[in-house]
Amino acid sequence: MTRLQMSQALADRPVDALWAVMLAHARTLQPFWEGAVRVFATRTGLPEQKTKDYLGLIVGAFDKMDDWRHGRAKYVKARRQEIDTVISFLRNKAIENANNRLRIAPVARNAAGALRITLTVSAHGYLDSDLAEIVANVLVDMAAVRTSFPYDLGHLMSFSPGPEVPPEVDRFMLTLDRAGEALGIQREVKALRQEADRIWEELYSPAPLRLSADYWTAVGSGGDAQLRQAAIVEFHRPG
């Protein structure tokens, strides 16, 4: 399933059902979120008490989101900011030199994307009419996490096709295919697509993440860090 196909298939689902799907898949990220925070905290020298505080926030984060979404608890902006801070830690520490060659670094960036979207939806930060498309985005992020896709999906937007793409064509999947050819990661793109299909088949019963002990220390190619640096250089290049 492409992201566009998912969005179209979800368009007639009730809003509460869409939220339930998003939250169920986001919840599977908890062990990764906790593990990556521990790894990044250790490698960047985060104080022990701050690490404990972050891990404590993760434990109750998804229940808070569900309560806010359904109005079972008063939405408190400060509590949301606390959770968002831990998402930012995950996202920002992944690109620091101490961490960016780890295989989990781009995974953390993609996980953070799914988590932040879920947090925003919990606080009614998007129009309900856009939820089908938003859930589809999260499901593809989840496919990237589950396959340990070696690039932050946001870093691949430089491969986005021009405006001439017909509306029935999934621009994002076309971007993935173009990036796959340019970066030599066709196999990884294929795995992501296959995982997106599997996630769709198990839409209402997402499988837990299986993370081995050596998962946290495995070193990747560093290609994502190199692509990001090249984009920064290009952005600052004199016109």
N, C-alpha and C positions, 0 to 999 in steps of 0.2 A: 504493500500500500504506500502510495506517495503521500506527502503531507497534504496536498490538495485533495486527493481522494478521501483521506480521513476526514478532513474538514467538511467535505460535501456529505459524507455518510453520517456525520454527527449533527448535521444542521437541524434535523427534526427531533433531536433528543431533548427532553426537559432540562431546564437549567440545573436543577438539583442533581439530576443524573450525571450531567457533565462535570459538575463539581466533585461528585463522588468518585468518578473515574480519575480525575486529575489528582485528587488527594490520595487515593489508593496507590497510584503509581509513585507519587512523591514520597509517600511513607517508606517505600522500599529503599529510598536513598539514605535512611537514617544511619545504618552501619557504615556506609561510605563516608557520610558527612562527619561522623564522629572519628572514624579512623584517619581521614585526611587531616582533620584539625589537629589530631595528636601528632601526626608526622610533621606537618608544617610548623607547629608550635615548637617541637623539639629542634628542628633544623634551623629555626630562625630565633631561638632564644626567648620565646614568649614566657613571661613569668608563670610559675606553676599555678598560682591562684587564678590568674586570668584564664589559663587553660581550663581549669576546673569550672570557672564561671561559664565559659563558652559551652562546655560539654553539658552542663546543667540546663542551659537554655535550649539546647537541641532536644533533650529528652522530652520536654513538654511542648515543643514548638507546634507539632502537627495537631495536637488536641486543641491548642489555643486557636489555630487557624480555623478549625472546624467550628468551634464555638462562636468565633466572630462571624463567620459566614452565615451561620444559622441564627444568630442573634441570641444565643444561649448565655453569652457573657458580654459585658460591656467592652466595646472596642476601645483600647487605650493606645494612643499613638506611641507613647514611650515604650510600651511592651513590644509593639511591632518593630520599633527602631532597634531594640535589643536583638531581636531575631535577625533583622536585616544586617546588623553588624557582624554576626557570625557568618552569614552568607558572604558578606564582603571579605571577611578574613579568608574564607575558602577560595574565593575568586582572585583576590589580589596577591595572596602569598604564592599562588600557583605560578605566577610569572616572575617571581624573584629568582635571582641567580642560584640561591641555595636549593631551589626546588624545581626549576623549569626543565631540567633534563629527566626528572622522574617520569615514569610512564603514567602515573596518576595525575600529573599536572594538567594536561588538556582535559582529562576526565573530570577533574575538579571544576574547571571552567564551565563545562557543559552541564554538570550537576548544579552548579550555582545558578545557571540560567533557568533551569526547571524549578529550582527552589524559590527564586525571586518572583517568578511569574505566579507560582502557587500562593505565595505570601500576598502578592498584590491582589489576586482574585479573592482571597479570603477577606480582604478589607473592602471589597466591592470597588476596586480600582479600575476595572474595565467595564464596558457596557456588556450586559448579558447577551446582547445580540451578537457579540464578537467571540463568545466563549467557545463555540465549535472550532474556530480557527486557532484559538489560543491553546485549547486542549491538544489539537493536532501538533502544534509546535512542541509542546511538552513531551508528547509521546516520541517524537523524533529525537529530542534531547535525551530521552531515556534510552533509546536505541544506541545513541552514541556512547552513553555511560556504560551500558551493558556489554558493548563490544570493545571497550577501551579504545575508542576511535582516537587516533593519534594527533588530532587537531581540534582546537577550539572551533566550533562551527562558525562562530562569528568572525574568525580570522580568514574564512574562505570567501567572504563576500567580494573580494577583489576579482573572483572568477565568475561573478554574476553576469549573465548575458544581458545584452542591451534591451531597450524597450520594445523591440520588434517581436518579442516572443508572444505567440498567440495566448489568449486568456485560458484556453483549455490545457495548456502545458504547465506543469509544475516548475516554476522558476527555481525554486530551492533545489529540487532534485537535479535539475539541469546544471545548476551551480556545482553540486556535489560531483556530478559526472565530469564536468570540465576540470575541477580541482583534482579529481582522481587521475586524469590523464596528465595534467601538468606536473603533479607532484609524485607520480608513480605509485599511487596508493589505490589502484583500481580494486585490489583484493579487499582492502579495508572498507571501501565504499560499498562493494557488493555485500560484505558481511553486515554493514549497517542497514542496508535495504532489507536483507533477509530477517534481521532482528526486528525491524519495524513491522514486517509481515507477521512475525510470531507474536509480537506485542498486541497487534490488532486481533489476532485469533484468541488471545487470552485477555481481552480488554477488561473484563470485569473481575478477573482473578489473577492479578500480576504475581509472578513468581518472585520469591525473595532473591536478593543478590547473594551470590556465592563468592566470597573473597578469601583467597588462600593467604597463608602467613607471608609468603614471599611477594605477594601482590604489592605490598607497600614500599618495597625497596627496589623493585625492578626499574631499570633505567631504559628510557626510550631513545628514539633517534635524535631528539632535540629539534626536530623539524618545525614544530609549532613555534618554538622560541625564535628560530631563525626567520620564519615567515613573518612573525610579528615585528621583529627588528627591521626587516626589509621594508615593511609597510611604514614604520616610523621614519626611516631614512627617506623613503619616497615622499612622504607627507611634508617633510621639512626641506625637500630639495627646492632650490630657488627656481621660480618659474621662468 
